[in-house]
Amino acid sequence: MVKFNKRLLLVWVVLASLTLAYLVIDHSAHGSLKASAVVTSSVIVIALIKVRIIFREFMEVRQAPALLCRLTDAWVILMGASLLGTYFIGMAV
């Protein structure tokens, strides 16, 4: 018998809705393939939220020691700052 896990279903729905949110943002922004700072920043933030959810739910970090939880959160923040910083510095150059 297959056990139904409501939590994983909810996580999957959230991840799928974040993906759909990206598609809506991308499609409604310009209708063309031209990138904008708002769309790019939104995509990076959505990706980082998805990474954190995947860390917590599918890589079992939610039940890990507090240090590992903090380290994974710090990694997500570091990657976000690096990606956004690189993007905006690249725009200025």
MOKAKA-V209639 format. One line per field, one symbol per residue. phi: phi as a letter, one per 30 degrees, with the letter a starting at -180 (. if undefined). burial: + if it has 9 or more other ideal C-beta (glycine too) atoms within 8 Angstrom, else -. A space follows every 10 residues. Layout:
BEGIN
phi=???
burial=???
END
This chain:
BEGIN
phi=.ddccddddd dddddddddd dddddddddb ibcddbdddd dddddddddd ddddedccci decdeedddd dddddddddd dddddddddd ddd
burial=--------+- +--++--++- ++--++--+- --------++ ++++++-+++ +++++++--- +------++- -++--+--++ --++--++-- ---
END
